[in-house]
């Protein structure tokens, strides 16, 4: 087996990407969870456990829905493609082009 050796720059690069990912995650999720906690408190939910369970359950449902939708999209991607355009003969294409350029020729035969 050919194992690749990790250098110090590889480790730093991985660490930077991990920090960027975690920062992006927390900057998007934590404000959402705080707002949801404030909504729970305004509805009268005062139990510490429920203030943690409700936002985590809601966020888990959103993540699960996104995973299911993405899995179905990947599985059925061919069904969502538009149908191929209908092939037309050159004669029909020429007739339509001439009829569109000169509107009064639509009533007469193609010459």
C-alpha positions as CSV (number, residue, x, y, z in Angstrom):
1,X,0.0,0.0,0.0
2,X,1.1,3.5,-0.8
3,X,0.5,5.7,2.2
4,X,0.8,9.5,1.7
5,X,2.7,11.3,4.4
6,X,1.0,14.3,5.9
7,X,3.2,17.4,6.2
8,X,2.8,20.3,8.6
9,X,1.2,22.4,5.8
10,X,-1.4,19.6,5.2
11,X,-2.3,19.6,8.8
12,X,-2.6,23.4,9.0
13,X,-4.7,23.5,5.8
14,X,-7.1,20.9,7.3
15,X,-7.2,22.8,10.6
16,X,-8.0,26.0,8.8
17,X,-10.9,24.4,6.8
18,X,-12.2,22.8,10.0
19,X,-12.2,26.2,11.8
20,X,-13.9,27.9,8.8
21,X,-16.6,25.2,8.7
22,X,-17.3,25.4,12.4
23,X,-17.4,29.2,12.4
24,X,-19.9,29.2,9.5
25,X,-22.0,26.5,11.2
26,X,-22.2,28.4,14.5
27,X,-22.8,31.8,12.9
28,X,-25.8,30.3,11.1
29,X,-27.2,27.9,13.6
30,X,-26.6,29.6,17.0
31,X,-28.6,32.8,16.2
32,X,-31.5,30.6,14.9
33,X,-31.4,28.6,18.1
34,X,-31.3,31.7,20.3
35,X,-34.3,33.2,18.5
36,X,-36.2,29.9,18.9
37,X,-35.3,29.8,22.6
38,X,-36.7,33.3,23.0
39,X,-39.9,32.3,21.2
40,X,-40.2,29.3,23.5
41,X,-39.8,31.5,26.6
42,X,-42.4,33.9,25.3
43,X,-44.9,31.0,24.9
44,X,-44.3,30.0,28.5
45,X,-41.9,27.1,28.1
46,X,-39.6,27.5,31.1
47,X,-38.2,24.1,31.6
48,X,-34.4,24.0,30.9
49,X,-34.7,20.6,29.2
50,X,-37.5,21.8,26.9
51,X,-35.6,24.9,26.0
52,X,-32.8,22.7,24.7
53,X,-35.0,19.8,23.2
54,X,-37.4,22.0,21.1
55,X,-34.7,23.9,19.1
56,X,-32.6,20.7,18.7
57,X,-35.6,18.7,17.5
58,X,-36.7,21.4,15.1
59,X,-33.1,21.8,13.7
60,X,-32.9,18.0,13.4
61,X,-36.2,17.8,11.5
62,X,-34.9,20.5,9.1
63,X,-31.7,18.6,8.5
64,X,-33.5,15.3,8.0
65,X,-35.9,16.9,5.5
66,X,-32.9,18.3,3.6
67,X,-31.1,14.9,3.5
68,X,-34.3,13.1,2.3
69,X,-34.9,15.7,-0.4
70,X,-31.3,15.6,-1.6
71,X,-31.3,11.7,-1.6
72,X,-34.5,11.7,-3.7
73,X,-33.2,14.3,-6.0
74,X,-30.0,12.4,-6.7
75,X,-32.0,9.1,-7.2
76,X,-34.6,10.6,-9.6
77,X,-32.5,13.3,-11.3
78,X,-33.3,11.9,-14.8
79,X,-37.0,12.4,-14.2
80,X,-36.6,16.1,-13.7
81,X,-34.8,16.8,-17.0
82,X,-36.9,18.6,-19.6
83,X,-38.0,16.4,-22.5
84,X,-35.8,16.6,-25.6
85,X,-37.0,19.0,-28.3
86,X,-39.0,17.4,-31.1
87,X,-37.1,16.8,-34.3
88,X,-38.6,18.6,-37.3
89,X,-37.8,18.1,-40.9
90,X,-35.9,20.8,-42.7
91,X,-39.0,21.5,-44.9
92,X,-41.2,22.3,-41.9
93,X,-38.4,24.4,-40.3
94,X,-38.0,26.4,-43.5
95,X,-41.7,26.8,-43.9
96,X,-42.1,28.1,-40.3
97,X,-39.1,30.5,-40.7
98,X,-40.5,32.0,-43.9
99,X,-44.0,32.3,-42.4
100,X,-42.6,34.1,-39.4
101,X,-40.6,36.5,-41.5
102,X,-43.4,37.3,-43.9
103,X,-46.7,37.0,-42.1
104,X,-48.9,37.3,-45.2
105,X,-47.4,34.1,-46.7
106,X,-48.9,32.0,-44.0
107,X,-52.2,31.8,-45.9
108,X,-50.6,30.7,-49.2
109,X,-48.7,27.6,-50.2
110,X,-45.0,27.3,-49.5
111,X,-43.0,28.3,-52.6
